[in-house]
Amino acid sequence: MIQHRDPKTIFLLISLCVFMLFSSGFVFLPYSTIHLDTILDEDAKVISLSDHTGSHFILGTFIDNKSVDKQSNIFIRKLNEDFSKQLFEVQFGGSGNEYITDAFCSQDQLFICGSTRSIDLPITEDALLLEPPGWGDGFIAIFDLSGHLQYSSYIGGSSTDICTSFKKQGDDLYIVGTTWSEDFPITTDAFQKRLYGNTDTFYMKLNLSFYTLEYATYLGGSGEEYCAALCLVEDEPVLFGRTSSRDFFLTDNSYNQAFNGGEWDLFLISLSSSGSPLYSTYLGGSRNDFASDMEVAPDNTVYLTGRTYSSNYPITPTAIQLNMNGLSDGFVSIFNLKTKTLLFSSFFGGDKTEYPESITFIDTIPAITGRTFSENQFPLTSNALQRKFAGGWSDGFILCLDESDHSLLYASYLGGDDRDSIDSMVWSGHPNQVYIAGRTMSSSIPSKHVSYILEESGENRWNGFVMKYWLPVE
C-alpha cells in the first residue's frame, strides 16, 4: 500500500516563539513544534530529516485504527522550510506490520529501511527479492523527493530478518541488520558463509546503478548478535552492536581480547572494501551493555552511545561522569580506528535508567538524545531549557559535549507529565539551531510547548512531535 493524503487532513499546530529565563538572564528561544495527529507504535521512533531544498521530512510508524488487527505502517510527511505547509503524506506498508529503523536524504532521493511482516509490501520489479522469503523480513525503499516510490525490495531469508541501518557512498548502498535465517542471501566471497548462532549480524553492499548485490556476509559467533548502527570512515564500513558470543571473531590488535561478562557485550567492527574485518573488538563491563547509535566526527573518530548496567564499563579520566549513578546509565565512547585506541569514555545518567536513542553532530558539536527515568542526579548544565524532571514515567533529554576536550557543554531535560522521548536530532544548518523529533504521552510539554495527545478507549497513545530547538552553546 502506498497512499498519498491531502495535507489539509493533517492537524498541524505551530507555536512560534517563547521567552525562557535562564540563569544567565532572559534568552529569546525561537522554536516551532509540529504535532502529528497520529497514534504511534509504542516501540517505534520518529525521524526528522531535511533535504537540499530546505524542506523537512517527518517519518515514523503509526497504528492503523481502520485495520482489523490495528497493524503498524510507515508514514512519510514532507513540510516546507518554515513548517507552515504540509506538501504531502505517503503511507508505505502492506497487510502486516512495518517498522522504520533508519532513513536519510541523498541528493534527490529519500531512503528508508526497516522490517516488515507483510506479504504484499509494494515491491518494484527490479527488486533483489520480489517475494517475502520469511515470516518477517527486512526491507529497503527509495523515494523521490515528491514521495513517489522508485525502488523497494525485501531483504532476508526464510526466518526473520531486520534491516537496522544503512549508508550511501557513490553508487553503493551499505546495509546492516540482524538475521535469524540460515539461508540469508550471501555472496560466494563472503567472509562468513553460514549462520553461527541463533542470530548473526549481516552486512551487504547493493549497487544502485543496477540494483545488484555486490557483497553479503554473516558476521557473528555462536551466541547472538544485534547490529545497531553503521557508519563509513574514509569509505570503510564500521559496525556497532551487541553480542552474547564468547567466540566473536577478533583482530590481534583489539581493545578487548575477551568477553567482559554479563549476557551482552558491545562489538565494534571495521571492514575492508572486500568485506573482511580490519579491526574487531569487544567493549563493555562485567554486566550487560547495549548499543544504540554511532556517528563519525569530522576528524574520522567514531562516537558510540548506548546504555550499560556495568559499573566497570571502561571510563577515561576526563569523563564527565566517572561513576554509574543508577541501575543503568548512558555512555558515550570515542574510538580512533587508525590508532585502535579509546580516546574518551564516560557515563551519563541519574538515579534510575537512561535510554540513549541517537547521536549526531551539530556542525562540529556531538549531541546525544534519548529518554531518562531519572528524577535526580542527571547531569544538567546551568543554561538548560528544563532543569527539573517534569514527572510521569520519563522525560526526553539532550546532551552536548565540547568538541575539543569533551567536557559537558549542554544538558537538559525535555518532557511533560507522562512519557516523553527524543528519538532523533538534525542540524538545521544555522548556528545552534536543530530539529528534534520524538514521542510524547504528556498532556503538556513544559515551558509553553504545546502538546497533543490522542486517546482511544481511555488509554493514552504515543503522539509524535517535531520541534525547532535553539541550543545555547558556543
N, C-alpha and C positions, 0 to 999 in steps of 0.2 A: 504494500500500500504506500503510495506517495500522494499526499493530499495537500493542496495549496488552500490557504484560508484567507478570507478578506481581512485586511488589517483592522477594519472598523469593529470586528467582532472581539478584538482583544482589549482587555482592560489595561490601560496604562495610566499610572498616576505619577506625575513628575513633580518633585519638590525641588525648588530652585536653589535655595541657599539657607545657611544657618549661621548665627553667631555663636561661638563657643568661648568659654572662659578657661584659659589655660593658666598655669602657674606664672607664666611669664607675661600675662596680660591678655587683653582681648585679641583674638586672632580670627580673621574672616575666613571661614571654611566653606567654599562653594562645593556643592555636591548635587547629584541628581540620583534618584532612586527609581528604578523601574520594577514594578511588582507584577509578577507573572501570574495571571489568573488561571493557574494550572495546579492540580494536585500532583505533587512529585512523588516518585517512588522513594521509599524510605532509605534504600541503600544506594541511590544514585546521586551523582553530583551535578552541579550547574557549572557550565564553562562559558566564559566570555572571551570573545576574540574581536580583533579589528582587522579590516583588510586595508589594502594600499590606498583606497579612496577615502578612508576615514570612517566608513560605515562600520556598524557593530553587528556581530553575530552573537546570539544567545542560544545555547544548546543544552539539552538535558533529557531526562527520561520522565515521562508523565504516565499517570494511571488513566486508562481509557474507561470512564464510567459507563460508556454506552455499550461496551462489550459485556458478554455474559460472565466471563471469568475475570473482568477488570484487568486485562493484561496491560503490560507496560510497552509503550512505543517511544520513539525518539522524536523530539521536536527541534526544529531549526528556525529561529526567527532573526530577521535582519531589520535593523533600525538605522535611521540616518545619523549623521555625525553628532547632533545635539540631542538625540533620543526623543525628538518631538514627533516623529512619524515612524510607524512600522511600515516597512517596504513589502515584506511578505512573510508568510509562515509556511513551512513544509513539515509534514509528518511522515516519518520513514519507519516502516515496520511491516510485519505480517500478522498472522493469526495467533502467534505465540508471544513471547516476551522478548524485548530488546533492551539492552543496556549500553549506553555510550561510556567509553572509558578514556578516550583521548580525541583531540581534534586540533587542527591548525589550518591557517590560511597560507597559501603559497601562490604568489602571482595572481592568476585569475581563477584559482580553484580553492574549494573548501574540502578538506579531507576529514573523515571521521572513521573511528574503528570501535569495536566493542564485541558483544556477544549476542547471540540470538537462539531462540528455540522455535523459530518459525520455519515451516517447510515451504512457505510461499513468500519469502522475502523478495522484494524486487531485485532481480539479478540481471545484469546485462549479458548480451550474447557472447562477449569476449572474455567472460569471467574465467578464472582458474578452475573454479568448481561451480557448475551450474545447479547442482542439486545438493541438499544438505547431507553430508555423509554420516553424521552422527545425530544424537538426540539433543545436542547442544553444540553450537559451532561458533567460532569467531567470524567476524565479517569486516570488510573494509568497503567504504563507499566514497566516491569522489563526485562533487557537485560543482557546477559553475557558480559564479557569484550571484546569479539570479535564481538559484535554487533548483536548477534542472540537473537530474542525475546523469552523469557521464560514464561512470563505471562503478560496478559493485560485484562482489564475489564472496562466497562462503570461504572460510579458511578452517581446515581441520581434517580429522579422521573419523573413525566410526564410533568413538566415545565422545567425551566432552572437551571442548577447546575454547579458549578465551583469548582474544587479542587485547593486550593491555596498553601498548604504547607503540608509536611509530614516528619515523622522521624521514624527510625527503632530502636527497642530495643529488643535484643534477637530474638525470632521468631515472634514478633508482629510488625505490621506496623500501626502507628498512623496517621490518615488523618484528615485534617480540610478543610473547604471551606465554600461556601455560596450557599444557596438553595432558590429557589422560589417555590419549589414543596410541595404540601400538602400531597403527598404520598411518600415522601423520605423514603427509607427502614430503619426504625429504629427497634431496638430490644424491646422485651416486658418489659425489665427492664430499659428502657430509663428514664433519669431524666426529660426530657420534651418530651412528646409524640406527640405534634402537632405543626404545624406552627402557631406562634402567630402574626407575622407581614407580611408585603409584602415579606420580605426576612428574613431569620434567618441564623445564623451560624450552621453548622453541625460538629459533632465530631464523628469519628468512629475508631474502632480498628479491624484490619484484622490479622488473624493468617496465617503466611506464610508457615507453615508446611503443612496445609491442604487447604489453601486459603478459609477459612470460616470466616464469620462475627461474631466476638465475642461481639461487642457492638456498638450501634449507637444511637445518640440522637440529637434533635434540641437544640439550645441554643439561646435565644433571647427574646425580648419583643414585644410590639405592633407596633413598628416602623420598622426600617430596621437595619440589622447587616451585616457587611462585615469583615470577618476574614482575616488578612494579614499574620500572622506568627504563627508558632508552635515551641515550644522547650520542652525538657524534663529536669526537675530539680529533681535530685535524683529519677528518674524513674516516676515522676509525670508530666503529660502533662500540659503545660501552653499555653494559647491562647491570642493573642493580635490582636485587630482590632478596628473598629469604629462602633458606634451605634447612631441612632436617637431616640431610645426608652427612654421615661421618666420613664418607669416602668421596666427597665432592672433589673434582679434579682441581689441582692447584699447580701454579708455576713455582719454580725454585725460589724465586725472589718475593714470594707472597708476604704480606704483612703479618698474617696469622697462618701458621702451618698446620694448625689443628683446630678442630671444632671446639668452641669455647664453653659449651654447656647449655643446659635447658633443652627445650624442644626445638627452638628455632635460632639459627644464626643468620647474619646477613651475608650476602656474597656480592662481590664486585668483579666484573669480568671485562677486559678489553680484548677485542678481536681484531685480527688482521683483515685485510681486504678479501682474503681467501676463506675466512670464517674460522680459522684456528685461533686458540687463545694466545694472546701476547702476555697477558697478566691475569691472574685469578687469585683471589684471596677470600678467606673468611673475615668477618668483622663482627664483634659483639662481646657479650659478657657471659656470666655463668647462668643467666636465666634467659627468658625469651626476648628476642629482638625482631622488630617488624619494619620493613622498608615501605616508604610512602612515595617519595619522589626524588628526582635528581635533576640538576641543571649544570650547564657549563658556564664558567666565568669567562670574561674577556681574555684572561691570561691562560685559558685552557685547563685550569684546575677544575675538578668536579666537586659540586656541593651536594651532599646527601642529607636527607631528612627522613625521619620516621619516629617510632616510639620504642622505648626499651623498658623492660622490667628488671634490668641488670644494674645493680648498684656499682658494679665494677666495669661497666662499659668504658672503653678506652677514652680518657679525657686528657686534654693537654693543659699545661699550667696556666695558659692565658684564657681559659674558658670563662664565659660569662656566668656560669654556674658550675661549681666543682662537684657538688654532691646532688644526689637524687632527693627530691622533696616529697614525692607522692608514691602511690602504688606503682605507677609508671610515669615516666617523663618523656617529653620530646627530646630529640637530639639533633644536632647539626654537626656534620663532619666534612672536612675538606681534604681531598686527596690530590696529590700531584702524581699523575700516572707516568710521567717521564722519569722522575726520581724514585717512584714507588714508595712514597712517604706520606704519612698522615701529618698534614700541616697544622690542623686545628680541629678540635673536637670539644663539644660542650653539651651538657644537659640544658634543657629549659623546661620549666614547669612549676606547678604549685603543689598543694597538699593532696590532690587527688590524681586525675588522669588527663593526659593530653593526647589528642589525635591530630597530628600534622597532616595536611592534605596536599599542599603544593609548595614548591619553591621556585622562585623566578627572580629575574634581575630588573630592577627599576633603574634604567640606564646602567650604572655600574654597581648599584647597591643591592645586595642579596636580601630577599624578603620571603618570609615563610608565613603561610596562612593555615588555618585549621580550626579546631574547636577544643575547648578545655572545660573540664568539670570542676576545676579548682577555684574555690572561692577565696583562698588565701595563698600567699607566697608566690603567686605567678609573677615573674619578673616584669615590672612596668617602668616606663620612663616618665619623668615629670611632665612631659609635653603630650602625654597620651590623651586621645579623644575621650576615652572612657576608662577611668581608673578603678572602678569598682565592678565586681561581678553583679550582673543585673538580676540574678535569681533564676529560678527554674532549673532545668537539667544541665544545660550547657550554654556557654557563650562562644561566639567566634573570637579569634584573636589574629593580630597582625604583629609580626616581629621582624625588625630590620637590623642588620649588622653593618658596622663600618667596613668599607671595602678594603681598608689598609690593615688595621690592627684587629678587626673582627670584634671590637667592643660593641656593646648594645647601643644602637643608635636610636631605635624607636620600638616601643612595645605597648600594645593597648588591647583591652577587651573590645568587642563589638557585639552587642546582643541585647535581648529583651527579657521578658518574664517567663519564657518557656525554653525551647530548644533552638539553638542557632549554630550554624556552621558557615565558615568562609571557605569555599571549595577551591577558588582559583582567583588569580590576580594577574592583570596585564597592564603594562606601562602604556600610557596614552601617547607618549612621545613628547609631551610637555613637561617641563620641570616639576617634579614632585607629584604629578597627577596620575592616578591609576584608576582602573576599573576593577571593582570587586564583584564577584559573583558568589552566591551562596544560597542556603536554605534556611527557613525560619518557621517555627510554630508560634512565635511570640505575637501577642496582640499589639505590641508596640516595640519598636527599636528605640533605644534611648536617644536623648538629645534631639527630639522632634523629628527623628527619621520616621517616615510613615511606613506602616506595615499592613499587609492584607493577608488575612488567614481564611482559608476555606474550611468549612465544617460539613461533615456528612455523617448522618446517623449519630450525632452527638460526639463524634471523635475528631480531634484535630488532625490535620494532614500537613505535611511539609508544603510550603509555598516558596517559590524562588524569588530572588531579588538580584538586581544588578545596581551597583552604586558607584558614582563618580566620587572618588575619595582623594583628599589632599594630604600628603604625608609631610609633616612639619620637620623635615630633615634638610641638612645642607650637604 
